[in-house]
Amino acid sequence: MKIFYVYLLKCSDDSYYTGITSDLSERVESHQNGKYKDSYTSSRRPVQLVFYCEFTEPEQAIETEKQIKKWSRAKKEALIQGEFERLPNLAKKKFNR
């Protein structure tokens, strides 16, 4: 059974990068080495793997990656820290009165 990984990297400029792969160690190494010169992480090295999760269905992994990419920084950091109970509240939009 093939495993797919959705992962988050913390970049040297303190930003986060979200990606998907079927070979996590090779993918992180390619980010770290700047293998793709025009990629988001190439000019933001070194990078650090701060979160990953595993999937057996590629469609579910792709949907999860797309979802996380839309999240706020605060929500990504709650995920990284394992504070799953905070995720629903961080999804709510704040309105000014």
SETOR-625228 format. One record per atom (N, C-alpha, C): residue number from 1; x, y, z; residue in three letters; atom name. Coordinates in steps of 0.001 Angstrom, whole numbers, m for minus. Each point is the difference from the previous one (the first is absolute). Layout:
% SETOR-625228
<num NUM	x X	y Y	z Z	residuo ALA	atomo CA>
...
//
This chain:
% SETOR-625228
<num 1	x 849	y m1184	z 0	residuo MET	atomo N>
<num 1	x m849	y 1184	z 0	residuo MET	atomo CA>
<num 1	x 890	y 1241	z 0	residuo MET	atomo C>
<num 2	x m281	y 908	z m891	residuo LYS	atomo N>
<num 2	x 774	y 1228	z m117	residuo LYS	atomo CA>
<num 2	x m505	y 1022	z 1018	residuo LYS	atomo C>
<num 3	x 939	y 698	z 622	residuo ILE	atomo N>
<num 3	x m322	y 1029	z 994	residuo ILE	atomo CA>
<num 3	x 297	y 1362	z m610	residuo ILE	atomo C>
<num 4	x m900	y 938	z 237	residuo PHE	atomo N>
<num 4	x 171	y 1393	z m430	residuo PHE	atomo CA>
<num 4	x 93	y 868	z 1247	residuo PHE	atomo C>
<num 5	x 848	y 994	z m73	residuo TYR	atomo N>
<num 5	x 247	y 881	z 1131	residuo TYR	atomo CA>
<num 5	x m389	y 1431	z m345	residuo TYR	atomo C>
<num 6	x m709	y 639	z 903	residuo VAL	atomo N>
<num 6	x m204	y 1445	z m52	residuo VAL	atomo CA>
<num 6	x 913	y 551	z 1081	residuo VAL	atomo C>
<num 7	x 797	y 997	z m347	residuo TYR	atomo N>
<num 7	x 1016	y 472	z 935	residuo TYR	atomo CA>
<num 7	x 53	y 1522	z 36	residuo TYR	atomo C>
<num 8	x 512	y 511	z 1122	residuo LEU	atomo N>
<num 8	x 249	y 1429	z 150	residuo LEU	atomo CA>
<num 8	x 1470	y 204	z 326	residuo LEU	atomo C>
<num 9	x 596	y 957	z m697	residuo LEU	atomo N>
<num 9	x 1373	y 405	z 265	residuo LEU	atomo CA>
<num 9	x m6	y 1404	z 561	residuo LEU	atomo C>
<num 10	x 852	y 244	z 965	residuo LYS	atomo N>
<num 10	x 223	y 1364	z 464	residuo LYS	atomo CA>
<num 10	x 1251	y 502	z m703	residuo LYS	atomo C>
<num 11	x m134	y 1129	z m679	residuo CYS	atomo N>
<num 11	x 1096	y 558	z m787	residuo CYS	atomo CA>
<num 11	x 823	y 976	z 834	residuo CYS	atomo C>
<num 12	x 1171	y 336	z m496	residuo SER	atomo N>
<num 12	x 908	y 888	z 738	residuo SER	atomo CA>
<num 12	x m574	y 1401	z 188	residuo SER	atomo C>
<num 13	x m961	y 404	z m852	residuo ASP	atomo N>
<num 13	x m633	y 1317	z 166	residuo ASP	atomo CA>
<num 13	x m1229	y m79	z 905	residuo ASP	atomo C>
<num 14	x m181	y m1134	z 698	residuo ASP	atomo N>
<num 14	x m1078	y m229	z 962	residuo ASP	atomo CA>
<num 14	x m1350	y m258	z m677	residuo ASP	atomo C>
<num 15	x m12	y m209	z m1306	residuo SER	atomo N>
<num 15	x m1239	y m346	z m705	residuo SER	atomo CA>
<num 15	x m149	y m1525	z m9	residuo SER	atomo C>
<num 16	x m1189	y m452	z m400	residuo TYR	atomo N>
<num 16	x m264	y m1438	z m92	residuo TYR	atomo CA>
<num 16	x m272	y m391	z m1442	residuo TYR	atomo C>
<num 17	x 448	y m1188	z m341	residuo TYR	atomo N>
<num 17	x m261	y m575	z m1311	residuo TYR	atomo CA>
<num 17	x m725	y m1317	z 212	residuo TYR	atomo C>
<num 18	x m1076	y m226	z m733	residuo THR	atomo N>
<num 18	x m770	y m1236	z 83	residuo THR	atomo CA>
<num 18	x 155	y m757	z m1309	residuo THR	atomo C>
<num 19	x 261	y m1298	z 89	residuo GLY	atomo N>
<num 19	x 174	y m802	z m1199	residuo GLY	atomo CA>
<num 19	x m515	y m1411	z 177	residuo GLY	atomo C>
<num 20	x 100	y m764	z m1068	residuo ILE	atomo N>
<num 20	x m434	y m1399	z m22	residuo ILE	atomo CA>
<num 20	x 1049	y m818	z m733	residuo ILE	atomo C>
<num 21	x 212	y m1237	z 447	residuo THR	atomo N>
<num 21	x 988	y m873	z m619	residuo THR	atomo CA>
<num 21	x m277	y m1450	z 370	residuo THR	atomo C>
<num 22	x 608	y m913	z m731	residuo SER	atomo N>
<num 22	x m53	y m1410	z 378	residuo SER	atomo CA>
<num 22	x 1342	y m467	z 571	residuo SER	atomo C>
<num 23	x 995	y 890	z 18	residuo ASP	atomo N>
<num 23	x 1312	y m309	z 584	residuo ASP	atomo CA>
<num 23	x 448	y 1202	z 829	residuo ASP	atomo C>
<num 24	x m367	y m8	z 1262	residuo LEU	atomo N>
<num 24	x 202	y 1174	z 852	residuo LEU	atomo CA>
<num 24	x 1474	y 352	z 182	residuo LEU	atomo C>
<num 25	x 832	y m969	z 287	residuo SER	atomo N>
<num 25	x 1415	y 324	z 243	residuo SER	atomo CA>
<num 25	x 670	y 561	z m1248	residuo SER	atomo C>
<num 26	x m302	y m575	z m1163	residuo GLU	atomo N>
<num 26	x 584	y 509	z m1246	residuo GLU	atomo CA>
<num 26	x m498	y 1418	z m295	residuo GLU	atomo C>
<num 27	x m1277	y 235	z 253	residuo ARG	atomo N>
<num 27	x m590	y 1312	z m287	residuo ARG	atomo CA>
<num 27	x 584	y 1078	z 900	residuo ARG	atomo C>
<num 28	x 126	y m281	z 1285	residuo VAL	atomo N>
<num 28	x 582	y 978	z 926	residuo VAL	atomo CA>
<num 28	x 1448	y 284	z m395	residuo VAL	atomo C>
<num 29	x 720	y m1038	z m367	residuo GLU	atomo N>
<num 29	x 1386	y 178	z m436	residuo GLU	atomo CA>
<num 29	x 78	y 876	z m1249	residuo GLU	atomo C>
<num 30	x m923	y m184	z m944	residuo SER	atomo N>
<num 30	x 25	y 826	z m1213	residuo SER	atomo CA>
<num 30	x m313	y 1458	z 319	residuo SER	atomo C>
<num 31	x m894	y 237	z 959	residuo HIS	atomo N>
<num 31	x m251	y 1383	z 449	residuo HIS	atomo CA>
<num 31	x 1271	y 563	z 648	residuo HIS	atomo C>
<num 32	x 612	y m789	z 866	residuo GLN	atomo N>
<num 32	x 1171	y 450	z 751	residuo GLN	atomo CA>
<num 32	x 1177	y 317	z m920	residuo GLN	atomo C>
<num 33	x 128	y m761	z m1077	residuo ASN	atomo N>
<num 33	x 1120	y 180	z m937	residuo ASN	atomo CA>
<num 33	x m295	y 998	z m1108	residuo ASN	atomo C>
<num 34	x m1216	y 539	z m40	residuo GLY	atomo N>
<num 34	x m350	y 958	z m1046	residuo GLY	atomo CA>
<num 34	x m39	y m620	z m1376	residuo GLY	atomo C>
<num 35	x m451	y m1240	z m86	residuo LYS	atomo N>
<num 35	x m18	y m740	z m1266	residuo LYS	atomo CA>
<num 35	x m770	y 739	z m1092	residuo LYS	atomo C>
<num 36	x m1104	y 613	z 361	residuo TYR	atomo N>
<num 36	x m810	y 749	z m964	residuo TYR	atomo CA>
<num 36	x 217	y 1492	z 245	residuo TYR	atomo C>
<num 37	x 804	y 617	z m821	residuo LYS	atomo N>
<num 37	x 467	y 1370	z 213	residuo LYS	atomo CA>
<num 37	x m1119	y 1044	z 46	residuo LYS	atomo C>
<num 38	x m1113	y m241	z m685	residuo ASP	atomo N>
<num 38	x m1097	y 977	z m21	residuo ASP	atomo CA>
<num 38	x m1099	y m323	z 1001	residuo ASP	atomo C>
<num 39	x 239	y m959	z 879	residuo SER	atomo N>
<num 39	x m1026	y m386	z 968	residuo SER	atomo CA>
<num 39	x m76	y 1006	z 1150	residuo SER	atomo C>
<num 40	x m1112	y m28	z 717	residuo TYR	atomo N>
<num 40	x m221	y 915	z 1127	residuo TYR	atomo CA>
<num 40	x 1110	y m130	z 1045	residuo TYR	atomo C>
<num 41	x 421	y m1221	z 278	residuo THR	atomo N>
<num 41	x 953	y m217	z 1086	residuo THR	atomo CA>
<num 41	x 1456	y 243	z m395	residuo THR	atomo C>
<num 42	x 285	y 62	z m1275	residuo SER	atomo N>
<num 42	x 1385	y 96	z m452	residuo SER	atomo CA>
<num 42	x 737	y 1199	z 592	residuo SER	atomo C>
<num 43	x m667	y 1133	z 61	residuo SER	atomo N>
<num 43	x 644	y 1207	z 545	residuo SER	atomo CA>
<num 43	x m295	y 184	z 1487	residuo SER	atomo C>
<num 44	x m637	y m985	z 626	residuo ARG	atomo N>
<num 44	x m381	y 106	z 1416	residuo ARG	atomo CA>
<num 44	x 628	y m1121	z 827	residuo ARG	atomo C>
<num 45	x 1118	y m503	z m450	residuo ARG	atomo N>
<num 45	x 692	y m1069	z 706	residuo ARG	atomo CA>
<num 45	x 885	y 570	z 1094	residuo ARG	atomo C>
<num 46	x 265	y m785	z 1027	residuo PRO	atomo N>
<num 46	x m410	y m1384	z 189	residuo PRO	atomo CA>
<num 46	x m1473	y m110	z 406	residuo PRO	atomo C>
<num 47	x m553	y m1165	z m250	residuo VAL	atomo N>
<num 47	x m1378	y m294	z 384	residuo VAL	atomo CA>
<num 47	x 11	y m1082	z 1069	residuo VAL	atomo C>
<num 48	x m1093	y m58	z 754	residuo GLN	atomo N>
<num 48	x m120	y m989	z 1069	residuo GLN	atomo CA>
<num 48	x m1364	y m680	z m117	residuo GLN	atomo C>
<num 49	x m13	y m1307	z m19	residuo LEU	atomo N>
<num 49	x m1258	y m745	z m5	residuo LEU	atomo CA>
<num 49	x m642	y 140	z 1373	residuo LEU	atomo C>
<num 50	x m1200	y 596	z 51	residuo VAL	atomo N>
<num 50	x m643	y 237	z 1293	residuo VAL	atomo CA>
<num 50	x m1290	y m805	z 183	residuo VAL	atomo C>
<num 51	x m515	y m586	z m1087	residuo PHE	atomo N>
<num 51	x m1224	y m793	z 105	residuo PHE	atomo CA>
<num 51	x m152	y m864	z m1238	residuo PHE	atomo C>
<num 52	x m543	y m1194	z 202	residuo TYR	atomo N>
<num 52	x m432	y m815	z m1137	residuo TYR	atomo CA>
<num 52	x m1092	y m953	z 461	residuo TYR	atomo C>
<num 53	x m818	y m416	z m936	residuo CYS	atomo N>
<num 53	x m1006	y m1019	z 256	residuo CYS	atomo CA>
<num 53	x m35	y m942	z m1201	residuo CYS	atomo C>
<num 54	x m452	y m1227	z 230	residuo GLU	atomo N>
<num 54	x 36	y m1049	z m1019	residuo GLU	atomo CA>
<num 54	x m1401	y m314	z m504	residuo GLU	atomo C>
<num 55	x m75	y m342	z m1290	residuo PHE	atomo N>
<num 55	x m1255	y m380	z m645	residuo PHE	atomo CA>
<num 55	x 252	y m1198	z m899	residuo PHE	atomo C>
<num 56	x m1010	y m844	z m139	residuo THR	atomo N>
<num 56	x 90	y m1112	z m947	residuo THR	atomo CA>
<num 56	x m744	y 325	z m1291	residuo THR	atomo C>
<num 57	x m861	y 1005	z 45	residuo GLU	atomo N>
<num 57	x m752	y 420	z m1184	residuo GLU	atomo CA>
<num 57	x 562	y 1314	z m527	residuo GLU	atomo C>
<num 58	x 517	y 36	z m1227	residuo PRO	atomo N>
<num 58	x 601	y 1226	z m522	residuo PRO	atomo CA>
<num 58	x m982	y 1169	z m75	residuo PRO	atomo C>
<num 59	x m1250	y m283	z m311	residuo GLU	atomo N>
<num 59	x m998	y 1076	z m94	residuo GLU	atomo CA>
<num 59	x m196	y 700	z 1337	residuo GLU	atomo C>
<num 60	x m14	y m779	z 1073	residuo GLN	atomo N>
<num 60	x m171	y 582	z 1334	residuo GLN	atomo CA>
<num 60	x 1222	y 842	z 373	residuo GLN	atomo C>
<num 61	x 1182	y m468	z m365	residuo ALA	atomo N>
<num 61	x 1225	y 758	z 270	residuo ALA	atomo CA>
<num 61	x m10	y 1326	z m750	residuo ALA	atomo C>
<num 62	x m406	y m26	z m1253	residuo ILE	atomo N>
<num 62	x m52	y 1218	z m816	residuo ILE	atomo CA>
<num 62	x m990	y 996	z 579	residuo ILE	atomo C>
<num 63	x m1168	y m482	z 399	residuo GLU	atomo N>
<num 63	x m1008	y 888	z 593	residuo GLU	atomo CA>
<num 63	x 490	y 602	z 1315	residuo GLU	atomo C>
<num 64	x 678	y m799	z 811	residuo THR	atomo N>
<num 64	x 534	y 501	z 1267	residuo THR	atomo CA>
<num 64	x 1062	y 1057	z m236	residuo THR	atomo C>
<num 65	x 882	y m235	z m963	residuo GLU	atomo N>
<num 65	x 1028	y 990	z m334	residuo GLU	atomo CA>
<num 65	x m644	y 1318	z m420	residuo GLU	atomo C>
<num 66	x m987	y m63	z m876	residuo LYS	atomo N>
<num 66	x m687	y 1213	z m460	residuo LYS	atomo CA>
<num 66	x m660	y 731	z 1160	residuo LYS	atomo C>
<num 67	x m603	y m747	z 906	residuo GLN	atomo N>
<num 67	x m672	y 592	z 1158	residuo GLN	atomo CA>
<num 67	x 1001	y 723	z 896	residuo GLN	atomo C>
<num 68	x 1104	y m667	z 329	residuo ILE	atomo N>
<num 68	x 1001	y 595	z 896	residuo ILE	atomo CA>
<num 68	x 618	y 1244	z m631	residuo ILE	atomo C>
<num 69	x 220	y m8	z m1309	residuo LYS	atomo N>
<num 69	x 586	y 1165	z m671	residuo LYS	atomo CA>
<num 69	x m860	y 1255	z 186	residuo LYS	atomo C>
<num 70	x m1299	y m177	z 177	residuo LYS	atomo N>
<num 70	x m912	y 1141	z 175	residuo LYS	atomo CA>
<num 70	x m65	y 477	z 1448	residuo LYS	atomo C>
<num 71	x 545	y m749	z 928	residuo TRP	atomo N>
<num 71	x m102	y 330	z 1418	residuo TRP	atomo CA>
<num 71	x 861	y 1199	z 373	residuo TRP	atomo C>
<num 72	x m398	y 647	z 1067	residuo SER	atomo N>
<num 72	x 780	y 1105	z 564	residuo SER	atomo CA>
<num 72	x 1261	y m554	z 666	residuo SER	atomo C>
<num 73	x 925	y 879	z 247	residuo ARG	atomo N>
<num 73	x 1227	y m375	z 709	residuo ARG	atomo CA>
<num 73	x m330	y m577	z 1378	residuo ARG	atomo C>
<num 74	x m934	y 626	z 714	residuo ALA	atomo N>
<num 74	x m375	y m457	z 1343	residuo ALA	atomo CA>
<num 74	x m556	y m1424	z m47	residuo ALA	atomo C>
<num 75	x m799	y m289	z m999	residuo LYS	atomo N>
<num 75	x m590	y m1333	z m111	residuo LYS	atomo CA>
<num 75	x 1071	y m1034	z m351	residuo LYS	atomo C>
<num 76	x 930	y 350	z m890	residuo LYS	atomo N>
<num 76	x 1103	y m903	z m326	residuo LYS	atomo CA>
<num 76	x 849	y m280	z 1237	residuo LYS	atomo C>
<num 77	x 246	y 1031	z 795	residuo GLU	atomo N>
<num 77	x 822	y m187	z 1200	residuo GLU	atomo CA>
<num 77	x m713	y m859	z 1043	residuo GLU	atomo C>
<num 78	x m1314	y 115	z 103	residuo ALA	atomo N>
<num 78	x m760	y m874	z 907	residuo ALA	atomo CA>
<num 78	x 127	y m1453	z m458	residuo ALA	atomo C>
<num 79	x m70	y m234	z m1302	residuo LEU	atomo N>
<num 79	x 166	y m1344	z m545	residuo LEU	atomo CA>
<num 79	x 1395	y m537	z 315	residuo LEU	atomo C>
<num 80	x 1009	y 799	z m238	residuo ILE	atomo N>
<num 80	x 1393	y m385	z 252	residuo ILE	atomo CA>
<num 80	x 198	y m356	z 1469	residuo ILE	atomo C>
<num 81	x m617	y 764	z 887	residuo GLN	atomo N>
<num 81	x 161	y m206	z 1442	residuo GLN	atomo CA>
<num 81	x m920	y m1094	z 549	residuo GLN	atomo C>
<num 82	x m820	y m577	z m866	residuo GLY	atomo N>
<num 82	x m893	y m1063	z 432	residuo GLY	atomo CA>
<num 82	x m1187	y 492	z 807	residuo GLY	atomo C>
<num 83	x m332	y 1261	z m122	residuo GLU	atomo N>
<num 83	x m1116	y 603	z 735	residuo GLU	atomo CA>
<num 83	x m1267	y m88	z m850	residuo GLU	atomo C>
<num 84	x m430	y m1226	z m238	residuo PHE	atomo N>
<num 84	x m1102	y m261	z m927	residuo PHE	atomo CA>
<num 84	x m1321	y 604	z 454	residuo PHE	atomo C>
<num 85	x m182	y 126	z 1317	residuo GLU	atomo N>
<num 85	x m1241	y 584	z 510	residuo GLU	atomo CA>
<num 85	x m145	y 1478	z m368	residuo GLU	atomo C>
<num 86	x 1094	y 668	z m307	residuo ARG	atomo N>
<num 86	x m34	y 1418	z m388	residuo ARG	atomo CA>
<num 86	x m381	y 209	z m1464	residuo ARG	atomo C>
<num 87	x 137	y m1014	z m834	residuo LEU	atomo N>
<num 87	x m205	y 150	z m1439	residuo LEU	atomo CA>
<num 87	x m1384	y 535	z m375	residuo LEU	atomo C>
<num 88	x m1091	y m518	z 574	residuo PRO	atomo N>
<num 88	x m1317	y 538	z m391	residuo PRO	atomo CA>
<num 88	x m157	y 1491	z 308	residuo PRO	atomo C>
<num 89	x 468	y 447	z 1145	residuo ASN	atomo N>
<num 89	x m116	y 1416	z 356	residuo ASN	atomo CA>
<num 89	x 861	y 898	z m890	residuo ASN	atomo C>
<num 90	x 1134	y m503	z m422	residuo LEU	atomo N>
<num 90	x 874	y 796	z m864	residuo LEU	atomo CA>
<num 90	x m543	y 89	z m1410	residuo LEU	atomo C>
<num 91	x m996	y m804	z m321	residuo ALA	atomo N>
<num 91	x m611	y 40	z m1331	residuo ALA	atomo CA>
<num 91	x m1083	y 1047	z m96	residuo ALA	atomo C>
<num 92	x m454	y 495	z 1134	residuo LYS	atomo N>
<num 92	x m1107	y 953	z m16	residuo LYS	atomo CA>
<num 92	x 500	y 1389	z m380	residuo LYS	atomo C>
<num 93	x m776	y 631	z m841	residuo LYS	atomo N>
<num 93	x 355	y 1335	z m463	residuo LYS	atomo CA>
<num 93	x m332	y 1029	z 1079	residuo LYS	atomo C>
<num 94	x 885	y 963	z 148	residuo LYS	atomo N>
<num 94	x m212	y 1066	z 975	residuo LYS	atomo CA>
<num 94	x m547	y 1219	z m715	residuo LYS	atomo C>
<num 95	x m1026	y 579	z 562	residuo PHE	atomo N>
<num 95	x m617	y 1175	z m591	residuo PHE	atomo CA>
<num 95	x 235	y 1210	z 878	residuo PHE	atomo C>
<num 96	x 273	y 1137	z m620	residuo ASN	atomo N>
<num 96	x 138	y 1250	z 749	residuo ASN	atomo CA>
<num 96	x m1387	y 610	z 202	residuo ASN	atomo C>
<num 97	x m203	y 585	z 1142	residuo ARG	atomo N>
<num 97	x m1303	y 636	z 274	residuo ARG	atomo CA>
<num 97	x 135	y 1489	z 13	residuo ARG	atomo C>
//
